[in-house]
Amino acid sequence: MVTPVSSSTGATTSPTSTSSVAAQQDRFLKLLVTQMKNQDPLNPMDNAEITSQMAQLSTVTGIEKLNETLAAFTRAQAFQSAGLIGHYVLAPGEFVNLNAGAGIGGFELASAADKVKVSIFDGDGNLVRDVDLGKQESGVNVFQWDGKTNAGTDAPNGSYTFTVSAELNGETVLSDSLAVGKVTSVLMDDTGPALSVQDMGLIDLADVKQIL
């Protein structure tokens, strides 16, 4: 079930979980006191049994509190994600949009590289431009394409695909291509907030590598 984030997200608080934990603690303590009051003086309750019961209650309480913390964290993420609407983000993808003679893309390197090249292709798979970027640091990197082809002419506006090749001392460096898209809305599902990104569809917040 996916629902849009709205101003009411996180505004409703449910005391059910907290009440349940408090009720369990109250029942346990009342039962323990009753047992101790009515225990056989010649055969008192085993301390180990009491300790075990208290440990079980502590475990249940801890799980309930953890669930409350996770729910609060998810609501906070939703509000933070809503602030991304209208912004451009860098996320996994292999396309670059050329508009008014400018295109932006990115890539993530597993390690530093002394040679990095971006190869850009048109919709038919024909090579349009090779962009030599030289040395690049490990992690997320951004590149810009001036819209020129290898022949020096202006490429038409539109969507292109690209690949990234990287080397360090002649050895291949692993890389992941990243595309740029505009966040149009934020949705909530069972796993937390997801971003609706133009030309990308729904992506998890954790997949956003950079906000531009």
C-alpha positions, 0 to 999 in steps of 0.5 A: 500500500502506497500513500502520498505524504501530506501535512498530516503525516506523523501528526497522529500519535497512537498510545496503543503500544505504550498503553500495552507495555504499561498494562503488561508491566502493571499485571506482571508486578501485581502478579509477582507481589501476589505470588510473593505474599502467598508463597509457602514460607517452607517452599519460597519462590525460586529467585532464578524463576523471578529473574527469568520472568523479569528478563522476559518482561524487559525483552518485551518492553524493549521490543515495544520501545524499539518499534516506537522508535522506528515508527518515529524515525520513519515519520521523520524521514517522510517529512525530510523527504518532502523537502526534496520535492522540486530538487534534482537528485543523483540516483542509479541510472544510465541516461543523461538529458541534453537540454539547451546544450548542457547535460549532467550525469554522474557515476560512483567509483569503488576506488580512485581512478587515474583514467575515467571516460564517459561514452555517450550514445543516442537512442539507436546506440550510436556513439555520440561523444567520448568525454575523458575526465582524467583522474577522479576520486573514489565515491560519487562524481558528477560530469557535465556534457557540453552537447558537442559530438566527437565531430564537434557539431551540436547534438540535438536536445533529448535523452541519451544513454552513457557508460563509464569506464575507469582504470587505476594503473591499468586495472579496471575500477568498478563503477556505477552510472548515476542519472539526474532527475527531478523529484516530483512527489514523495510517497510512503509505503511499508518500507518507508518514504520513496521518491517519485523522480522524473524519468526514473519512477519510484526510487528509495530514499536510500538510493539517492547519492547526491542532491543537486 
